[in-house]
Amino acid sequence: MPTLTKLFTMEEAAEHNTKDDCWVVIDGKVYDVSSYLDEHPGGDDVLLGVTGQDATDEFEDAGHSKSARDLMEQFFIGELDTTSSSIPELEIVKKAGKDVPQKFMEVTKQYWFVPVAVVGISVVVGFLYTRKK
């Protein structure tokens, strides 16, 4: 017979993100590790860094032993509710800025005198240089 477990949303897990109330989600399971912070071999900073969020990748990257995985079961409080879409879909919005060619043309129109001055000075210097020879 299947065991009934409490379901938590990711928002609920995210609310428990302090040293006194520390939950982590690993492989879809929710763990209350508040009482284990001082005993964690990696220090409490490791757990506090992933509290209130999905810590599956960090847990797997650390290479935990079988005994560590067995120890986790005593902190198990429920499972992550995957039926509700708790993360809203992101909408891609085009940046309201102007494209580069348009911007370049505006700058060119605004500072038209700079290239004209450079060309003018070049013509004068060239003319004076050729007259001395």
N, C-alpha and C positions, 0 to 999 in steps of 0.2 A: 504494500500500500504506500503511495507517495506521501512524503512528509510535506505539510503545508508550511511555507515560510512567509514571513512578512515581505512585502514588496515596497521598495523605496524608489523614488524618482531621483535623477541626478541632482535636481534642485534641492531636494531634501538632504541628500548627502553633502552637498556644497555648503549647507548652513552649519554643518558641524566641522568647523575649521580652526578650532583653537586648541591650546594645550590641554585645557580642561575637558574639551568635548571634541575628540578627534576621530573622524571616520575616514576610511579609505575604501575605494572600490577596486577589487582585483578580480579579473575574469568574471565580471558580472555579479560578484558577490560583495556584499557590504559588510565591513568589519569595523567595530568600535574598538580602536586601539588606544583609547585614552589611558587606560591603566597599564599599558605596556610601554609607554614612551620611555620611562626611566630604565627599563630593562633591555631595550632594543640594542643589539650589539653595534649597530652602526650609529647609534646616538639618536636622540629625539629629533634633531634637525632633519634627518632623512625622512622621517615620517611626517613631520610638520610641513615639509616642502611639498608633499603630495596630498595633504589632507583635504577632504572635501572634493576630491576629483578622482578620475580613473587613473590608478597607479599601476596598471597591468604591465606596461612597458618597463617602468622603473624596477618593478619587482622581478621581472624575468631577466632584465639586464644584470641585476645584482647576483644572479646565480644562487638562489636560496637552496638550502639542503632539504632533504625529505623531512627531517625533524622540524625544520622551520615551517614547512608547509603543514605538517601535522599540528604544530603549535597554533597556527592561524585559526584552526577550527574552534578553539575556545573563545575567540573574539568575534565569530560569525554572528550577525544579527539579522540578516535577511538577504534578499537578492535585488538586483537592479531591475526595475520595471522597464522592459524594453518595448512594451506595447504602446506607450504614449511617446509621441515625438516631442521630447523635451528640448531639443535643440532646434531653434527656428532656422529655416533655410535662409542662406545668405543671398541677397540680391545684388547682382553686379550692376554697378552704376558707373556710367562713363564720367570721367572727371570733367568738371565744368570749365576747365582751362582751354585756351585756344591752342590750336596745333602750331607746330614750330614754324612752318613757312608763313603763316598768317602773322605770327608774332614778329618774325624777321622783317616782313614788309612794313609793319607799323614802326618798328625801331628805325628802319632805314628812312622812312618818311620824316620821322621826328628829328633825326640827326643827319640830314642830307648835307649839311654844310661841312661835316668832317671830311668825307671823301673829296668834296669839291676843293676844300682848302689844301688837302694833301696834293692833289693834282695841280692846283694853282702854284703852290710853292715849288713843286718839282719842275714845272715849266719855267718859272722865273730863275731858279738855280741853274737849270740846264741852259737857258738863254745866256745868263751871265757867264757861265763857265765856257761856253763856245765863243763868246765875244773876246775873251782874254787871249785866246790862242792866236 
